[in-house]
Amino acid sequence: MTRKKFTLLDVQARKEQGQPIVMITAYDYPSALLADRAEIDIILVGDSLGMVVLGLETTVPVTMEEMLHHCRAVARGASYAFLIGDMPFLSYQVSTAEAVRNAGRFLKESGMDSVKLEGGREMAPTVAAIVAAGIPVMGHIGLTPQSVSRLGGYRVQGRTSQAALRLVDDALALQESGCFALVLEAIPAPVAETISSMLHIPTIGIGAGADCDGQVLVYHDVLGMFDRFTPTFVKQYANLNEQILEAFSAFREDVAQHRFPASEHVYHLDDAELADFRRQLENREHLVRSE
């Protein structure tokens, strides 16, 4: 049976049915194609591409044009997953009008189904305006990487009772503003469980325990392709860094030892064409010498 496109209705149905939602980040055509073939429900084109693809120290420098570029590539590779474009830093904080315009570009110019933005209650009016424009919004609270300077680093959020209550209030405000789902990042599991049970929209956890309505991990973390650091909440399902390094080293050695390309990697002429080629070349060389 042909797989159907995963939609907002499916996202909400998973919450109601108690069936976990699976989300993964992807940043280009081949990664999106593989995630789609694996029947991943949601693909997030995260601004984490700044770190795992572009080599930046944080997500803060990532631009709208970079995000749209990668979103277009992902949209070409994924036919069935629900696609979310991550709004980069300062693409939605300056003004509501600019936030709506930039959110619209993710759908209009890059084939996304929705957008994601970071922040709690302070972002509720912006979310409401984007949703009013007909653009679905996923919220993101807890550890918000675009605010890493203000947070004092990549630290777990909601460790005190007051901080946990603020997260609850943030979640409720974002739900009220129209978010269709929330990412809960680096939050103690009991806090994430409480928030998930209070909301009628799904929560997607990353470092927030097993009681969220779904889970997300970064493509490069799942595959062991990013070794600058590995968060505690990451489970590596492969170690492709080592396999890729071995493959590159084997290629280098084969070329250095004249083992590649071998005969089976080379295009050939049939005997008649080869003989004719050499004969014509010899005649040409003869003419050049006689001149």
C-alpha positions in Angstrom: 0.0 0.0 0.0 1.3 3.5 -0.9 2.3 5.5 2.0 0.2 8.6 2.6 1.5 12.1 3.3 1.7 12.7 7.1 -0.3 15.8 8.0 -1.3 18.0 10.9 -4.4 15.8 11.4 -2.1 12.8 11.8 0.1 14.7 14.3 -2.9 15.4 16.5 -4.3 11.9 16.0 -1.1 10.4 17.4 -1.6 12.4 20.6 -5.2 11.2 21.0 -4.3 7.6 20.2 -1.2 7.6 22.5 1.0 6.5 19.6 4.5 8.1 19.6 5.5 10.6 16.9 8.9 10.1 15.4 10.8 13.2 14.2 14.3 13.6 12.9 16.3 16.5 11.6 17.6 16.5 8.0 19.4 19.1 6.0 19.7 18.0 2.4 18.3 15.8 -0.3 20.0 12.5 0.5 19.3 12.7 4.3 15.6 13.6 3.6 15.3 10.8 1.1 16.6 8.2 3.7 14.4 9.6 6.5 11.4 9.4 4.2 12.2 5.8 3.2 12.5 4.9 6.9 8.9 6.2 7.3 9.9 8.9 9.7 6.7 10.9 10.6 8.2 14.4 10.7 11.4 15.9 9.3 12.6 19.1 10.9 15.1 21.2 8.9 16.7 22.5 12.1 18.9 25.5 12.4 21.3 23.0 14.1 22.6 22.7 10.5 24.7 25.7 11.5 26.7 23.4 13.8 26.5 20.0 12.2 26.7 21.0 8.5 28.2 24.5 8.4 30.7 24.1 11.3 29.5 27.1 13.3 29.9 27.2 17.1 26.2 27.9 17.7 23.0 28.2 15.7 22.9 32.0 16.2 24.7 33.0 12.9 22.4 30.9 10.6 20.6 33.1 8.1 17.1 32.9 6.5 18.7 32.3 3.1 20.7 29.4 4.4 17.6 27.9 6.0 15.6 28.3 2.9 18.3 26.7 0.8 18.5 23.6 2.9 14.7 23.4 3.2 14.3 23.3 -0.6 16.8 20.4 -0.8 14.9 18.5 1.9 11.5 19.1 0.2 12.9 17.6 -3.0 13.9 14.4 -1.1 10.8 13.9 1.1 7.4 13.0 -0.3 5.6 11.7 2.8 7.0 13.2 6.0 5.5 16.3 7.5 8.1 19.0 7.0 9.0 21.8 9.4 11.4 24.7 8.8 13.2 26.1 11.7 13.0 29.9 11.9 16.6 31.3 12.5 17.6 33.8 15.1 16.2 37.3 14.4 13.9 36.1 11.7 10.9 36.4 14.0 11.9 38.5 17.0 12.2 41.9 15.4 8.6 42.5 14.6 5.4 40.6 14.1 5.0 41.6 10.5 8.6 40.4 9.7 7.9 37.2 11.6 4.8 36.5 9.5 6.6 37.4 6.2 9.6 35.1 7.0 7.4 32.3 8.2 5.5 32.5 4.9 8.7 32.2 2.9 9.3 28.7 4.4 6.0 27.5 2.8 6.0 29.7 -0.3 9.6 29.4 -1.3 11.0 26.1 0.2 8.1 23.6 0.3 7.8 23.3 4.1 4.5 22.4 5.7 5.0 24.5 8.8 7.6 26.4 10.8 9.2 26.1 14.3 10.3 28.9 16.6 11.8 29.1 20.0 10.5 30.9 23.1 7.8 30.8 25.7 5.0 33.3 26.7 6.9 36.2 25.1 6.5 34.6 21.7 2.7 33.9 22.1 1.6 37.0 20.2 4.0 36.3 17.4 2.8 32.7 17.2 -0.8 33.8 17.1 -0.1 36.2 14.2 1.7 33.6 12.2 -1.1 31.0 12.8 -3.7 33.7 11.8 -1.9 34.0 8.5 -2.6 30.3 7.9 0.9 29.0 8.8 1.2 26.1 11.3 3.6 26.7 14.1 5.5 24.3 16.3 6.8 25.9 19.5 10.1 25.1 21.4 10.7 25.6 25.1 13.3 24.5 27.6 16.8 24.7 26.3 16.5 27.1 23.4 19.8 27.1 21.5 19.3 30.5 19.9 19.3 31.9 23.5 22.4 30.0 24.6 24.2 33.3 25.6 21.3 34.3 27.9 21.0 30.8 29.3 24.7 30.6 30.1 25.4 27.6 27.9 23.7 24.4 26.9 22.2 23.6 30.3 19.2 21.6 31.5 16.2 23.9 32.1 13.4 23.7 34.8 15.5 22.2 37.6 13.9 24.3 40.3 10.2 24.3 41.2 9.8 27.9 40.0 11.6 27.3 36.8 9.5 24.2 36.1 6.3 26.3 36.8 7.5 28.9 34.3 7.9 26.1 31.7 4.3 25.0 32.4 3.0 28.5 31.9 5.1 28.9 28.7 3.6 25.6 27.3 0.0 26.6 28.1 0.5 30.1 26.6 1.9 28.6 23.4 -0.9 26.1 23.1 -3.4 29.0 23.6 -1.7 31.0 20.9 -2.2 28.2 18.4 0.9 26.0 18.3 0.1 22.6 16.9 2.9 20.9 18.9 5.8 21.8 21.2 9.4 20.7 21.4 10.6 20.2 25.0 14.4 20.2 25.1 16.6 19.4 28.0 13.9 19.4 30.6 13.7 17.0 33.7 11.5 14.1 32.8 8.8 14.7 35.5 8.4 18.3 34.3 8.1 17.1 30.7 5.6 14.4 31.7 3.5 17.0 33.6 3.4 19.4 30.6 2.6 16.6 28.2 -0.3 15.5 30.3 -1.7 19.0 30.7 -1.7 19.9 27.0 -4.1 18.7 24.3 -1.4 19.3 21.6 1.6 16.8 21.2 5.0 17.3 22.8 8.2 16.2 21.1 11.0 15.5 23.5 14.7 15.8 23.1 16.4 15.2 26.4 13.0 15.4 28.1 12.2 11.7 29.0 10.0 9.0 27.6 6.6 10.5 28.5 6.5 13.1 25.8 4.2 12.3 22.8 7.1 11.9 20.5 10.9 12.1 20.2 13.4 13.9 18.0 17.1 13.5 17.4 19.6 15.2 15.1 20.4 13.2 12.0 24.2 13.4 12.6 23.8 12.3 16.2 21.8 9.3 15.3 24.4 8.2 12.8 27.5 9.1 14.8 28.6 11.8 12.3 29.2 14.7 14.7 31.9 14.2 17.3 32.5 17.7 18.6 30.3 16.8 21.6 27.6 14.2 22.3 24.7 15.3 24.6 23.7 12.9 27.3 20.3 12.3 25.8 21.7 11.1 22.4 21.6 7.5 21.4 23.9 6.7 18.5 22.4 4.0 16.3 25.5 3.9 14.0 29.1 5.2 14.0 29.4 6.4 10.4 32.3 8.7 11.2 34.6 5.6 11.6 33.2 3.9 8.6 33.6 7.0 6.4 37.1 7.5 7.7 38.0 3.9 6.9 36.5 4.2 3.4 38.4 7.5 2.6 41.7 6.0 3.9 41.2 2.8 1.8 40.5 5.0 -1.3 43.7 7.1 -0.7 45.7 3.9 -0.3 44.3 2.3 -3.4 45.1 5.4 -5.5 48.6 5.7 -4.0 49.3 2.0 -4.8 47.8 2.2 -8.3 45.1 -0.3 -7.3 42.3 2.2 -8.3 40.9 2.5 -10.9 41.0 -1.2 -11.9 39.8 -2.5 -15.3 36.2 -2.8 -14.1 36.1 0.9 -13.3 37.3 2.0 -16.8 35.3 2.6 -20.0 36.6 0.6 -23.0 36.5 0.7 -26.8 35.8 -2.5 -28.7 38.7 -3.9 -30.6 37.5 -2.6 -34.0 37.0 1.0 -32.7 40.3 0.9 -30.9 42.2 -0.2 -34.0 40.4 2.5 -36.1 41.2 5.1 -33.5 44.9 4.2 -33.5 45.1 4.1 -37.2 43.5 7.5 -37.6 45.8 8.9 -34.9 48.8 7.5 -36.6 47.8 9.1 -39.9 47.3 12.4 -38.2 50.7 12.2 -36.6 52.2 11.3 -40.0 50.7 14.4 -41.5 52.0 16.6 -38.7 55.5 15.2 -39.1 55.5 15.7 -42.9 54.4 19.3 -42.6 
